[in-house]
């Protein structure tokens, strides 16, 4: 959503936010430490979100 709005309205900051979120998701998935059921595990969305916020 951030990527779409950033592209549509030429808002570089929203486009950057979308990249940060995408990278955080990629890192968590690569670690395979915590995944939601749809990705092959049993973590809740809140747990996955908290994992993405960790440094």
Buried (B, 14 or more C-beta within 10 A) or exposed (E): EBBEEBEEEEEEEBBEBBEEBEEBBEEBBEEEEBBBEEEEEEBEEEBBBEBBEEE
